[in-house]
Every structure is written in C-alpha cells, then in structure tokens.
Amino acid sequence: MWRKKNKETKRLSFANNSLLNERYVKNQVTNSKYKWWNFIPLNLWEQFGRFMNQYFLLIACLQLWTEITPVDPETTWGPLAFIFLLAALKEGLDDLNRHKGDKKANERMYHIIRDEEPMDVMSKDISVGDILYLEENMESPCDIVLLSSSNEDGSCYIQTANLDGETDLKPRLGLPNTASLGTEEALCSFKGVVECKPPNPDIYVFDSRLKMQPDDSEEDILSLSVSQIILQGVHLRNTEYVYGLTVYTGNQSKLGMNKLTPDTKWTKIDKQINRTTLFIFACQFLFLLIFGITGGVWKSKTGKDKFYLYYPEDERWFQPLVIPLRFMLLMSLMIPISLKVTLDICKYIYASLINWDLEMWDDENEMGAHASNTAISEDLGQIEYIFSDKTGTLTENIMEFKKCSIFGKSYGTKHRNSSALEDPELLKDINEQRPEVILFFKNLALNQSVVPSYPETDSDDEDDLSDSDEEQEIIYKASSPDEEALVKAASKLGIKFTERKTDLLTIVVNKKPIQYQLIQTLEFSSERKRMSVLVREVDSRQIFLFTKGADDVILERIRDGQETTKTIKHLERFAKNGLRTLLCGYRTVSEEKLEDFLKDFKKANNEIENRDQELEKVFSKFEQDFILLGATAIEDKLQDEVPQTIRILREAGIKFWMLTGDKFSTAVQIAKSCNLMPYDGLLFPIEGADQGEVENSLDKISEEVQNLDKNFYIIVQGSTLKIALGEVNHKLLNLSLQASSVICCRTTPQQKAGVVQMVKELGKMTLAIGDGGNDVTMIQTAHVGVGIAGREGLQAVRASDYSISRFKFLRRLMLVHGRYSYYRTTFLAQYSFYKSIFFCVIQLTFNFWTGFSGMSFFNSLSVMTYNGVFTAIPIFFFLLDKDVSEESVYLNPHLYRDSSQGRFYNKKTLFWWFIRAIYQGVLAMVMLAGIYQGRGYIYPSDGSGIDNQLLSMTGFTIVIQIQTFTMALETKHWTFYNHFIIWGFLVFFYISTIIANTLPNLEIYYLLFRAYSDPIHWLSCVLINTIVLAPVVIAKYWSAQYIPNRADLVREREVYYRSRGLPINAADATILNNLNSTEGRVIPAYNSSDFGINGILTPFKDCFGKSDFEELNKKDPLTTLIIENIQNDILKKKTQEVRTQRELDKKKKNVGLNKSNSDDSSNSDSSTTASSTTEDEDDELNN
C-alpha cells in the first residue's frame, strides 16, 4: 500500500544532522520540460490539446478512407506533419538548451559542512541542513540563512540581479549570536535549528526563527527576517566569505518557486479569430448537410440511370454518410491549416521590430524598448484606457529637496523655484543650532535605510585627504530616491549621516560625531505609509522615536492639543506647486515604555504565520503621541515630452487614469502639468467615510454631470476608493467611464490592481504602466503591462509585457507598433480566410457539373501547394505594409481610433471578405466552364480534347493569378521587397509548374505544355481575371472617392505631397486655390507608385468644391486638421516668398546704385521709391 504523502506545514532545518533532513529534496535544479523518453507523447498531447489541431487530425484520418477522399491523403497529412514537426523541433531545441543549463548548474562544486565534517560536493548534492561556504562573487546555489561572514558583525553584501534585475548592492545582516561562528571548528559543533514556512515564492518575506540549540526555550528563540536570507541565484559581493545554513533547495527555493509559467495572455484579435473559425466550422457543417442531401437526391433521381457511374452494391451508407463526408473533406481548407503558424511567426516579427527600434533607444540609460511577451503586440493597437503611476513613470524620479516647514515656519518659499537649502533664514537657524531645526534634520538623517559609502582613493593621494568624515565625499546608496534626497539635504546643512553598523548609527552635527544605538526600525510599506526608527543617543542615553510619512497617517498620530494649522497650510501650498510632501514627528520614550514595546515586539516577531499583521498591531500601538516637527517638500520633475505624449494619446481616443500614492493636492497639480486635465478643468472629488456617504457623493456628482456640455474630471482618495470598490463599484465605474480622466491618490498596490480589474471586467482594453514594485500587480492585471526601467529597480520591467526607458516612448509603442501590428494581423487573418474560402467555393461550384458527388476540381498537388506554398510566403511581406506613414500617424493621432475601435476586423469587414470570396469563386468557375465546355474543345497543339486535368490546371493558374493581383490591390505601401516577393512568386509559380510538368510520375505530366501553347488559355486568364477583379477595383475607387475613411484622406495627402517632393506636413498654394474652385474636379498629376491602388485611383481632395469640403468636414473631423495645416503651411510659404522678393529688390537697388554713380538725383529718387516699397511690403507682411 502506498502511503499518502503529508502536506508540509512548516520546515525545520537541523544543522549537522542529515538524518533529520533526509525527507527534503536535494538541490538538483530542473528547468527542463521533457525527458528523452516522454518527449514525443507529451509534445503530441500538448499539440492535440488545441481545437484546430484536433480538427485537422480528424480531416487527415478521414482522408485515409479511400471511398470518400476526393484527393490524396498527403494534401492534409503533409502540411499537418510539417506544422507538428516544426512545433516539436522548436520545443525540443528550447528544452535541450534548458537541459544543458541544468547540467552546468547542478555539477558546480561547493564546500559544505555536513554532520560535523567539511567536504566538497556538487550543487545537486547539497541538502537542507548543510552549512554552505560561499566566497566573494560566487552565486548561491540554494536559499541559506546567513550565520557569519568575514566581517566581525556577520554582515555581507549581495547583488540580486537574477531575482529582481536590480544591480545595487543590498546588505544582509547576521545575528550577533551567530556572527562569532566564523571558523569551521565552531560551525562543526553548531546544532542550531531554523523553523520557517514551507517553500513559497515570496522573495521579500522570510518570517522564521532560530534556536541555537534544539532544546532552547521560547525566551531564547531568535527571530529571522529577509535581512538574514541569501537566496538562490544572488551573488556575494564586497565580502570575502560567508557561512549559511541551507533551508530551501532545488526547485523548492524561492527562485525555483517563481519559475512557474505565467498565465498565457490572448489578444483580443486572437479571440475574434477563434470565433471566426468556429463560425466557419458551423458553415462547413451547414454546407455539408445541404450538398450531402442534394448529392443524395441527384443520385437517386438522376445518377442511378447513368450506366457509366459506379456506385457500390451496398448503398445503405453511401448516400447518408459517404457523400456528406466527401464534402466535409472538400471544404476542409476553409479553415487554413497554416493560419496559426503564420500568425505566430508574424507576432515574433512584431516583437523583433519593437526590440530593434532605434527611435525608442535612450542614450542616457543606454536602453531600448523590449518585448518580453511576443504574443500580444496587436493589443497595443486596441487600448482604450491607460492606467499610469506617477512617480518615476510620468516624473524623472530624481528627487531634489526644495522646501520645508519646521514648527510652523516655512523655508525656501520666497519664490516658486527657490530652495530651502539656500534660504538665509534656514542657514542662520542651523548656524545658531536652534534645537527644533536640528531635531528636524536629525530625523531626516537617522530615520532611513540608507547605506553611506566613501569613494576609493589611490594610496598616493591618501596623505592629501583629511581624516575627518565631514571633509570626505559621502555616497549614499538608498532603496528610495526620496530617502536619498532627504539624507543629502540634511548632510548639506551640516547634519551628516556618516556610518551604519548593525546596531549603531553615526551622524556629525556641527563637526561633532554623535552615535545612536539603533534599537528597532519600523519599516515603511505601502500599507503603513510611514517609517519610524527607535534610537538611543549613546552619550545622553535619551531614547527617541522618529517618524515620517504621509500627512493623513501622521496627523492622526499627533499629540492632542498641538498647533498644526500653519504646518498644514504650508503643506497644502507645497502640494499645489506639485511637490511631494511628508510630515515628520518625534517623541521621547521612557525605559519602561521601551521595555514593554520590546517585549511585545519579540512576541510578534517570533510568529511565523501572520507575522506582519502582528507586528503592525504592535507598531500602531507604539507609534502614537508624536510631536509634529514639520514637513518636507521634494521636487520630482516631469520627464521630457510627457505632456505632449499624453495630449497625443488622448487625441487618439485613449482615456488616462493616474494612480498615485501622493496626496490630493500634489496629484491634482501633476495632472494639470502633464495635460491630464486643463488648469480650468471641472474636477469632482468623490468623498465619504462610509458606504452611505460615498454612494451619496457618487449620486450627487452623477446628477451634476448629466447636463454638462464640457469635459469633467474625477479624483478619489485611497480611503474612499477602498469603500467605492466594494458594493457601489458599479456606480463608481459608470461615473468614471463618463469622465475624461480619473485621478486616484493615496492608493495602495492592491487598490491600483482593483481599479484596473474593475474597468477590465467591463470589456474595455486596458494598459497599465509603472516603474516600481508597487506597480507590479497593476501591470500584471491589465491586458498589456508596460514597465519603465527606472531608479526603483527592474521589478516592474520583469513583470511587464513590454519595457521602455521613457514614458514618451509609449506614444510610438502604441501609435506605430501597436496600430501597425493590429492592422497587419487583421489583413493576414481575413485574407487567409478569404483565399481558403475562395478555393473551396470553386470546388463546390464545380460539383454542380459532377452531380454533387464531392469530387475535387483541383488535383492533389494543387490542393497541397495552394495554402502551403504559393499563397503562404507572399503574405508574410504584408508585414512591411503601412496604410499611412509613421509621420502621418503622429500628425493625425485620430487614426488610432480605427484600430482601438476594431474597424479593421469586425462583422462588417468579414462579411465583405466572405462575399468577395464567394462571388469570385462562383464567377471564376462558371466562366471557366463556359469557355471550355459544350463545344468539343480541341487543343491545337496535339489535337487532344479537353479533360478535367487540363481544365483543372488552367483553373489553378487563374486562381494563383487572382490571389497575386489581390495582394497587390491590398498593398498600400510598396517597397522593393514587396514587388520582388509578390511578382517573384508569380514567376516562381510558372517555373515550378513547368518543372513539375516534366516529371513523368506526377499526374500533371505534360499538361501545361499543351495548355500554354493554346491562345485560349491566355485569353481566358486575362478575361476571367479582369471580370473577377473589376468589381473590387470599382468598389475601392468608389469608396475612396465618395466615402473615404480617415486613412484614405491622410494617404491621399501623402501621395500629393510626395509627388511634389514636399514633406508630409507641407502644403502648396495650388491646393487651397483648388479647394475654392467650383469649376469641377481638378486632378493634379503625381506619381503614386508608393501607395497602391488607393493612391493610383484617388487624387487629393482638391477635387472637391468648397461646399463639398464643408459637407465632408461635418462627417469627418480629421478634415478640419488637414485644412488647418494646409492654411498654416500656405501662410508660412507666402510669408517666405514675400521676404525673398524683398531681399531681391534690395539687391537690385544696390546694383543700380553702383552702376549709376553719376546720376545722384535719380539714385535718390530710386532709393526713396525702394524704401517706400519695402515699407509697404513690411506692412503687407505684418497684415
């Protein structure tokens, strides 16, 4: 009997006791997906998990039944096997590389101590409980608890680039109790036990505890946190060596637990294509029934009397089964087998184009755009809502201390750009050592997690340097730019933070070092919105609790009766200037209070489950009764081109929501600065302390905006948002969707994700963009997540689908790459369905002449090569097509609405593609049959009669020609490559078929030589192509002339300008003259070879009269922009012409003066006239 494996509830790691640790897995890392013996069955199982593959497998199996298959089974088995082989080969190569990586990692050698014996083992043989030795620059092979290091205090530095992409060094602190275990002898006798949670993926939490001896009492237990853990994949830096106790190994390490494959994102267009596929499948079933029944009726009434037709003796299953299945196989090409492979390749190319785009390269950061998810580029072109973080996303995240308020007195407020660090009043107060001012900046210098360091100097220069810390340059390494700015501000004013040890902080005040014992740090978090530090001044033994944080959090913890009015007034003024604000406070702590706190803290800190919640209760109880010191104001400037980018994206029809942790006033000011809302915009705050108040606020605002004829904006704070996202979220959503922009301030990461999810569930396409770890959940929730590689690490980048280095690149990412990707995919998908349906319609139409028997018109070779060769490769070069140029996309952001509103792929566009396929297929077959049938056609080359094979090859030639011309008609932007591939493949078709005609073992042997020698063949090709394609050409001409869309108008403008060698945003005076003409249509001459059929057939809209254009302007607002640009360009050109003419007149005048020195009076008159003329011209120019 197999014993049921118990679920691990907690992990105990025993040092030097392998027997108790043997239940845990070894450190063998496995990233590979397959084994050599299960690769084929597992891969086939995965591929057959897709509906389309199951469908084509069914078709292929049915073709093995010779009684019903109209063509050879190779026509389906060949392409199916190729696609399966291609997918398996890709998976196999990827997994082989993973196997090689696993082997290299597992066989790396490490030094360990196990069962009191030092030894060297491979990485894969490391076990839980082993004491691991790491040297500088080595990579940790597993998760270990830091015991000791080459530093006396047991600390070390690590680099976590493999985990979160951050290259900054992070400190790890050994416990004082284990720091002395620095020798192998001491470690061999160490019998400690680490108790921690079961393996989990949270790399930022390690709530556990350590017993120095297994039988230690609860009072002797030591708490462990993330400060003592060194995770798998990190590198040891700036430390000679460390020893650590192994707790998680192999794929159970935190890094291994994070290697789970994320949920696959499907684009909106993918879902539409799947629905189209199901619709076509339903149509196939309908046609199967119709033609199957018709075939059965024809056989019963007509076919049985035809002696030359063979029917099986047992006819019970022939009529109800065989005939319908023949038609099912005949129509199987309606769902193109190559569609998925085609789209997958295209998506990879889209992503590569993003990666290669030098227009999104940032020289400062030396980074370009990167597509982490290669499958959703089309969604970038369909975004309706953008949710943006503020700090580091819209702003530079380069913080500069600008202003402050200390005990009700403000500094640096002389004018908007003045700095408190240069305020004479503050410098005077610092020099006079005013206690409250010094205490304020002591808070900034001590209440932080910054690590100070000093630049390395050459030995030759050491004598020239002063030994005093304050005269040396200090480099502050901070996890937050805010902290760095605050510590630097204090340092510039003479309160320098100079040294950090495990439990000791040193600052210099007035050139005098002061040491503080670091008792406890109450860390900042997005939920707490504050940070506090508990310190004891070493000399005076006085205990201080310093705090800083968001104003709403700090104010509720201020001592009753304290005057705060002036500070709050200053705070509001700072915020209205767009500055980031914090409040600072402090209180002294008695020894009794300290003892009570440490007792409660130790109890909470020893909890393994719910440690954070228990600690927050202790902290919240302790962080009370503060004395308000004042407020800080930090400037974070907007990034370059942020207002322009937001303006253009909003013109593109995209709505912006800003989700920030800043206070109300700061958020509003930044929103106005970055074009999220105008300075005189109508802003409605949603307020309320409970559900009833919030609901009343929402109802009141909804009533007010019902009859508004202008845009309005909404702002909501995090405390209110928490309520609004509950039972009244539908009211919040309805109101927010009407607003032009929404601002959410004082939000937590969970609230950001909740807002995105709320809009996403309504079916709107969403994009979230951020730069920090607090934006990760929002980025992962949205349809498309964009991370900005900022100063807060690369957590957002690693969690995102796309990464950019500057917010301004979002404009190009969406308007160019997103729109083009969507435009190209919609054509590729619809064209693939069209060409497949067109082919099948010919097959079905042919059966009207064959008694609905399910016979194939085309031979097996033609069926196999149609979708797989002759029409597959050329459409890939539609990836180079552009309906308008990139410059026009920027000038006319309205064009993005075509893609965001799904105008390139919808029921209407699919309907016309299907109609086009049906009428062209029927017309081509009927005309072909009409030309060759019914008059005993004889080939002149050899006197042979027409047969099905000859008719089939002629028909297949016409089909390829029609598809070639169709691709040419649909191409908007011609390049050398498009020409070469489209027309080159037509030539390739003729060459390959001629070669195939020379092979005796093929059924088309010598057929085409007979067909090509017949003039009727060529005349029928010309006639059928002309008649079949003429309605398409006429429809395109009529559409572009009389109901042009946005792209048509812009494309015509491009053609007109380029034909005259003008830039796209230029204009010629002739255009305006023609616009005002009422003498009919004036067609300018130009070369439109670069812009396809729409450029060839439709001139610029100078063909309209003035009234016509006014009417058109009412229908399409884009025309307004075109006319305005034309008028502005003409004005500029006319102005330049006047200036040029004036200069020419001056030159002529000077030449005349030099030649006519003898005639002074004449020259004088001439000069007077020229001067007068110039003045008149100047007046004209000014007018």
ABEGO torsion letter per residue (X at the ends): XBBBBBBBABBBBBBGBAAAAAABBBABBBABABBAAAAAAAAAAAAAABAAAAAAAAAAAAAABAAABABBAAAAAAAAAAAAAAAAAAAAAAAAAAAAAAAAAAABBBBBBBGGBBBBBBAAABBBGBBBBBBBGBBBABBBBBABBABAAGBBBBBAAAAAGBABBBBBBBBAAAAABABAAAAAABABBBBBBBBBABAABBBBBBBABAABBAAABBBBBAAABBBBGBBBBGBABBBBBBABBEAABAAAAAABBBBBBBBAAAAAAAAAAAAAAAAAAAAAAAAAAAAAAAAAAAAAABAABBBBABAAAAAAAAAAAAAAAAAAAABBAAAAAAAAAAAAAAAAAAAABAAABBAAAGBBBBBABAAAAAAAAABABBBBBABGAABAGBBBBABBBBGGBBBGAABAABBAAABAAAAAAAAAGBAAAAAAAAAAAABBABBBBBBBBBAAAAAABBABAAABBBBBBBABAAAAAAAAAAAAAGBBBABBBAABBBBBBGGBBBBBBBABBBBBBAAAGBBBBBBBBAAAGBBBBBBBEBAAAAAAABBBGBBAAAAAAAAAAAAAAGBBBBBBBBBBBBAAAAAAAAAAAAAAAABABGAAAAAAAAAAAABBGBBBAEBBBBBBBBBBGAAAAAAAAAAAGBBBBBBBABBAAAAAAAAAAAGABBAABBBBBBBEABAAAAAAAAAAAAAAAAABABBBBBBBBAAAAAAAABAAAAAAAAAAAABABBBBBGBBAAAAAAAAAAAAAAGBBBBBBBABAAAAAAAAABABBBBBBBAAEAAAAAABABBBABAAAAAAAAAAAAAAAAAAAAAAAAAAAAAAAAAAAAAAAAAAAAGGAGBBABBAAAAAAAAAAAAAAAAAAAAABBABBAAAAAABAAAAAAAAAGAABBAAAAAAAAAAAAAAAAAAAAAAAAAABGAGBBBAAAGBBBBAAAAAAAAAAAAAAAAAAAAAAABABBBAAAAAAAAAAAAAAAAAAAAAAABAABAABGAAAAAAABAAAAAAAAAAAAAAAAAAAAAAAAAAAABBBAAAAAAAAAAAAAAAGBBAABBBAAAAAAAABAAEBBBBBBBAAAAEAAAAABBBAAABBAAAAAAAAAABAAAAAAAAAAAAAAAAAAAAAAAAAAAAAAAAAAAAAAABAABAAAAAAAAAAAAAAAAAAAAAAAX
